[in-house]
Amino acid sequence: MSKNSERVSYFVKVTHIYNCMRKLLKAVFIITGFTMIDRILGFGFKIYLARQLGEVNFGIYQVALSTFFVLLTFTTSGIPLIVSKLTAISKKNNDRKTEGALVAAALVSGVGVSLVICAIFILFQAPIGGIFATAESMNLLLLMLPALIFSGVYAAFRGNMWGRRRYVTVSVIELIEQVTRIALVILFALMGFNLLRITAISMSVALGVTALCTAAAFFKDKGKLQNPKAQFKPLLKQAVPVTFIRASNTLVGGLLSIVVPFLLTRTGLSTTESLAVFGASVGMAMPLLFLPLTVVGSLAYVLIPSLSASYAAGDKKSVQTQIESAIAFSVVVASFFIPIFFALGEPIGLFVYGNASSGRFLSISAWLLIPIALESIVSSMMNSINLEKQSFFNYLIGAALMFGMMFATGSHFRIEFLSFGLGLAWTLSSILDIIAIKKRTGIKIGTFLVPLIKCVALIIPAAFITRGLYSLLTALPIVLRIMLPSIASLSFFGGLSLVFGVLDLSLIFKGSKKRTHSVAQNRVDKKRAKLAKSVKNKQAVVQVRVRNS
């Protein structure tokens, strides 16, 4: 291959990767916009419930909800992800028949498993209910069971839309689900119904509406259900490991809702007091931690079909670029908000929930933002490059270490140990995932390790400035005392990030210029290659004429 041909090939690949990353970024911002609206509504709803129910009742609801999410994970978590992966490949081959068969197989699998689980919990509700601290948690769980069946329908159609990259449609439907649930709860609460029971029932109604909307969107897009027989094996072969990974994650949450109150009672707290502490930490503080990572969740969402398609096509350079950029981006986004939560955790808890305990837990758990962001993005990557089983074992290792550490504390357990244990589990599993990804794709660790080290160094001064500014603004209302230091923290961290090279704005402002240059250079190289070939042909003709003469 000539030097000019190599240049042409190189610039074509660079332009293709740039275009892919630009489309990926566009999808991330679209989904982030919808997700932020959804999260804000959901967060406001959680605040409403926390204030209306009180710490004890909110803890009872949180136990039921955590258990429901465990069951939901077992029924549907792996299905939409794998359907999206296989749909993306089928779409590339323009194979709508396989897409229809995948959706049908997912429907039968998801709904079938949901019906079995519902039957088990209804038949054995008495012995299963004995596990919970209060009988009301089991009553709430039974009211949520119909939502499992509707989720089986929703997961199948959602996976298809996800694989076809209909992100806006999926986001709008999820927004409809949130609005439906909030409207039902507030309406019936105003009419004097039991708020705990109505909250549980609203889950089933909202997911029923979501199932109808996704089915309508699928058929409107000229989708047709096909015979699922040929797709059961490939679907379940990949979905089962993913389901166990997600189920393990949710199961840990369910176990924590039982283990943490149990360990707290061993320290001398009553059942009511332990549930109140658990509700303030996990039920109130943890959602605040996840709120600023919406953009990371959006990236993980759109990365799966994109990375899966590149990996299936054997485009190693694109795979490496997507992975390295996504991990570095996630670390930087998480680091921006750590100083705010660390310095202002308690006032944020008081302002949002009227609860100082949730604020203190938020403050000591601020550092968890980086492990949460890493675990979220790298687990999606593992699923995209067919390392689902390895990801499952890595997560189990981290979870086992967390529970072992908490039980080892015995009667000295405190809620702060939960924060440390969660961070330990997420960090260890993320490191093991990254090692596995490096072996499979050949990524360079330095591309995101260097930004991580720089971010950690910048967090410390940003936190001191944030806390100091908050202390000086004693005369202002609490909302301004939180808002102004937060803005200052983000500005200070962002400025230092630019100075020390953590952020590179030239990637945003000069991206189109680089792309134009690449395309122009590509054209120049093609003309040079064509001219060289023409000259070579003329020289050959002259040599033939000379020999003939």
N, C-alpha and C positions, 0 to 999 in steps of 0.2 A: 504493500500500500504506500502511495506517495505521501510526501509531507503535507501537500495541499489537501489531499483527501482526508488525512487524519484530522486536519484543522476543521474541515467542513463537518466531519462526523462529531467532533468535540463540541462545536458551537450548536449543532442541531440538538445534541443531548442536553446541553446547558439550557437552551431556550425551552425545551420540553419540560425539564424539571422546574424551571422558573414558572412556567404557565401553570403547571400542576399545583405548585405551592401557592400561587396567587389565587387559584380557584378554591383551594383548601382554606386559605385565610378568609376569603369572602364568605364561604359557608360557615366558618367559625363565628364570624361577627354577626351573621344573620341569626344563627341559633342562639348566640349569647344574648342578643337583644330580646328574643322571645323568652328565653330561659330566665333572664333577669326579671322580666315582668311576672313570670310564673313563680319565681322564688320569692319576690317581694310580696305577692299575694299570699303565698303559702306561709311566709314568715309572719306577715300580719295576722294571718289566721291562727298561727301557733301562739302568738302573743295574746290574742283574744281568748283562746282556750286556756292558756296558762293563768290568765288573770281571772277568768270566770270560774274555772274549776278549782283553783287553789293548788298548792303543792301536792297534797295527798292524792286527790282525785286525778290530778295530772300524772302523777306517778303510776296510778292504777291503769290509766289509759295508755301510758307509755309502755307498760309491760305487755298489754294486749297487742298494741301496734307492733312492737318488736317481734312478737311471736308470729303475727300475721305476715310480716315481711319475710320471716324464715320460710313459711309455707309457700308464699308467693315466689320466692326464689327457687324452691324445689320444682315448682310447676312450670315456670315460664322463662327463667333468667337466661338459659343457654339458647333457647329457640330463636328469639329475634336476632341475636348476634350472628348465629350460623346461617339463618335464612338470608340475612343481609349480605354475608360473605358470598354465599353460593348464588344469590340473585345478581350481585355485581358481576360475577364471572359469566352467568347466563346472559345478562344484558349485553355484555361485550360481544358475545356470540350471536346476539339477536334471537335467543331461544325462549320465547314466551311460554311455550308448552311446559318446559322444565320449571319455569317460575311458578306456573299454576299448580304443578304437582308438588312443589316445595311448600306452598302455602297450605294446600290440602293436607299434606303430611303433618305440618306443624299444628293445624287445627285439631286433627284427630289426637295427636300426642298430647298437646296442652290441655285440651278439654277433658280427655280421658283421665289423665293423672289428677286433675283438679277434682273430678267427681269422686275418685277413690279416696283422696285426702279428706274431702268433705264428709264422706260416709264414715270414715274412721273416727273423726272428731265428734260427730253426732252420736255414734253408737257408744263411744267410750269417753263421753264428756265428764263423767264423775271422777274416774281415776286420773285422767289427764288434768282436770281442774284442780286436783289436790296438790299439784306441783306449784301452783301460783300462791302468792302470799294472801290474796283475797279472792273470793268466789266471783266477784264482779268482773275481774279481768277475763275469766272464762266466758261469762255472759256476753261481754263485748266482742270477744273473738268469734263466737258463734254468729253474731250479727254481721260480721265481716266476711264470713265464708262464701256467700254468693259472689263476692268480688273475685274470688279465685277462678271461678268458671268464666266470668266475663274477661278476666285477664288472659285466659287461654286463647280466646278469640282475638283479643286485641294484639297479643304478641305475634301471632301468625301474620296478620295483615301489616302490622307496624314493621316487621322485619323486611317485608317486600318493599315497602315505601322507603325504608332506610337504605336498602341495597340499590334502589333506583334513584337515590339521592334526592328524594322529594322531602327535603328537610323542612321547608316552610309548612307543608301540609301536616307533617307530624307535629311540629311545634304548635300550630294552631289548635289541633285536636287536644294536645296536652293542656293547653290553656283553657279550652272548653271544660275539660275534666275538673280543673282547679276551681273555676268560676262556679260550676254546677254544685260542687261540694260545699263551698263557702256559702252560697246563696241558700241551700237547703238547711244548713245548720243554723244560720242566723234567723231565717224565717220561722222555723219550728221552735227555736229557743224563745223568740219573741211571743210565740203562741203559748208558751208555758210548758212545753214538753221537756222530758229529762235530757239534759245537755249531753251527758255521757253516752246514753243510748243513741241519740240522734247523730252524734259524731260518728259512731260506729256504722250506723245504717247508711249515712251519706257516702261512705267509702264504696259500698256495693252499688248504690244508685249511680254515682259518678262514673264508675268503671263500666257499668252497663251502657251509659250514654257514649262513652269512649269506644266501646266495642262496635256499636252501631255506626259511629262516624267513620272508623277505619275501614269497616266492611264496605260502606257506601263509597269511600274514596277509591278503594281497590277496583270495584266494579265500574266506577265512572271512568277510570283510566284504561278501560277495555281489558281488564284482567279477567281471566277465566280459571275456575278450579278444574284441575285435571286429576286423573287417576294417581293416587299418591304412592302406590305399591313400590315403584322403583326408587322412590326418594326417602323411604323410611330409614334404610340402612345408612346412607351417607349423612343424613340429617342427624340421626341419633348418635352415630359414631363420634361426631364432633361436638354435638350439643351436650351429651352427658358429662364429659369432663368439665366443660364450661359451667354447667349447672352445679356441679359439685364445688367448683371454685367459688361461684357466687353464693351458693348455699352455705358454704363454710364461712364466708364473710358475714352473711346475715345471721347464721347460726351463732356465731360469736357474739353478735349483738343481742340475740335472744338469750344466750347463756349469761351474758353480762347483766341482763335485767333480772336474773335470778341470783347469780353469784354475788354481785356487788351488794344488794340489800342483805343477803345472808352474812357476808363478811362484816358488814357494818353492824349487824345485830350482835355479832360476837365481841364487838368492842364495847358493848353496853347500851347501844341505842335501841329504842323500841322499834317495832315493825313500822309504825307510822312515821317515826323520825327517819328511819333508813330509806323509806320510799320517798320522803321529802328531799333528802340529800341527793338521791339518785335522779329524781325528776329535775332538780335544779341544775345538775351537772350534765347528764346525758340528754335530757329532754329540752333544756333551755340553752345551755352554753354551746353544745356541739353544733346545732344548726347555725349559730352565728359564725363558727369557724368555717363551715362549708360555703357560706354565702359568697365571699369574695372569690372563691375558686370556681365560679360558674363558667368562666371562660376556659378553664382547664378541662372541665367536664364537657364543654362543647367541642373542644379540640379532640378529646378522646372519642367523642361520638362520631365525628366526621372522619377521623383517621382510620377507623376500622375498614370501611369499604375501599378507601383510597389506598391504604397500605397493603391490604389483601390483594387488590388488583395488580399493584406493582410487584409484589412478591411472587404472585402466580405467573406473571409475565417474565420473571427473571431479571427485572431491572434493578440490579444491585445498587447502582449509584443513587437512584431515586429513593430506594428503601433506606439507605444510610442517611441521606439528607433529611428525609422526613423524621426519622427516629431521633437523630442528634438535635435537630432544630426544636422538635416538640418537647424533649426533656429539658433543654436549656430554657425554653420559653416558660415551662411550668414552674421551674425553680425560681425564676425571676419574679413571676406574678405572685407566687406564694410569699416571697421575701418582702415584697412591698407592704404587706399588711401586718406582718409580725410585730413591728414596733408599736403600731396602734393598739392592737389587742393586748400586748404585754404591758404597756404603760397605762392604758385607759380601760382595762377589763372591768374593774369594779364599778366605775361610774357608768359604763355602758350597760352592765347588768341591772343597775338600779334604774336607769332611764328607760330601758326597753321592757323589763319584766317587773320592776319594783322589787328586785331580789338581789341582795348583795352576794349571796353564796354562789349564784350562777356567774356573777361577774368575777369573783375570785378564781373560780375554776377556769373561766375564759382566759384570765391573765396568765395562770401557770401553764395553760395548755396552748398558748400562742405559738410556741415552737413547732407544734404538731402540723402547722400548715404545710411545711416542706415535705415531711413524710406522707401526708395525705395526698398532696399534688403528685408526688413521685409514684406512689402506689397506684393512683388512678390512671395515670398515663401509661406506665410501663405494663400494667396488667392488660390494658387494651392492646398494646403492641404484641404481647405474648400470644394473645388470642389471634391476632392478625397473621402471625407467621408460624402458625401451627405448633405452638409450644404450650397448649392448654394444660396438659398433664403436669408439665414441669412447674407451671405457675401455681397449680393446685397444691403440689407438695411444698413449694416454697412458702405459700401462705400458711399451711398447716404448721410448719416449723416455727414461723413467727408467732402464731396464735398459742402454740404449746408453751413457748418461752414466756409469753405474757401471763397465762393462767398459772404457770409454775411459780413465777415471781410473786403474784398476788397471794396465792395460798401460802407461800413461804413466810409471808409477813404475820400470819396467824392473827392473834388478838390485837396486834399493833397496826392493822390495816387502816389506812385513811384514804379518802377519796382522791387525794393527790397521787397515790400510787397507781390509780387507774389511768391517769394521764401519762405517766411514765411508761406503764405497760403497753398502752396503745402505740405510743411512739416507738418503743422498742420493737414491737411486732411489725409495724408498717416499714420501719427502716430496714430491718433484716430481710424481710420478704422482697423489698424493692431492690436491695443490693444483689440478692440471689437472682432476681429476674434480669437485672442489667447484665450480670455475668453471662447468663444464658443467651441473652440477645446478642452480646458481643461475639460469642462463639458461633452463633448462627449467621450473623450478618457482617461481622468485621467492623463495627462502628468504633469510633475513636472516643475513649472515655474523657479525654481532655477537653473536648468541645463543650461539655456541660459541667465537668468537675471544676474547671477554672472559674466560670461564672458563679458556681455554688460557693466556693471559698470566698470570692469577693463579696457576695451578698451577705454571707454570715458576718464578715468583718464590718459591713456597712450598717447592719441591724443595730449594733450596740450604740453608736452615737445617735442614730435616729431615735431610738427609744428614750435616751436621756433628754434629748431636746423636746420630744413629745410630752414627757412627764413634767419637765420643767415649765413648759408653756402652760400646761393645764393648771399647775400650782399658782401661776401668776394671774390667771384670769378668774379669780374668786368672785369678783363683782358681777360677772356675766351670768345669764341663765345657763342651766345645765346643758341645754342643747348646743349652745354656742361654745361652751367650755369643752365639749367633745368635738364639735365640728371643726373649729379653728385649729387646734393642735393636730387633728387628723390630716387636714389639708396641708399644714406645714410639714408634717412627717412625710407625706407622699411627695411633696415638692423637694424636700431635702434629700430624700432617698433617691428620687429620680435624677436630681442634679449630680449627686455623687456617682450614680450609676453611669452617667454620661462621661464624667471626668475620668473614671477608672475603667471605662471600656466595657461595662456590663451591658449597656444598651448601645446599639449602633443605628442611629436614625438614618444613615445613608442607605440602609437596606430598604427603607420606606420611601424616602424622597428621591433616591437615585435609581430605584429599581427599574422604572420605565426607560431611563437613559441607558442603563446597562443592557437591557433587553434590545433596545433599538440598535445599540452598538453591535451586539452579537448578531442580529439579523443582517445588518449592513456588512459586517465582516464576512458573514456566511456568503453573501452575494458576491463580494469581491473575490473571495477564494474560488468560488465556482467559475467566475469569468477568467481568472488566472489559469485555472485548470483547463478550461476549454481552449484558451489561447495557446497554452503549452502543447496541448494535444494537436491543435491545428498546425503549429510550427513543426512539430515532430513528423506529422504526415507529409508536409511539404518537403522536408529534408529527405524523407524516404523516397518520394517521387523523383527528386533530383538525382539521388544515388542510382536509382534504377535506370534513368535515362543515360547517365554517364556510363554505366556498365554496358548498355545496349549499343552506345556509340562506339 
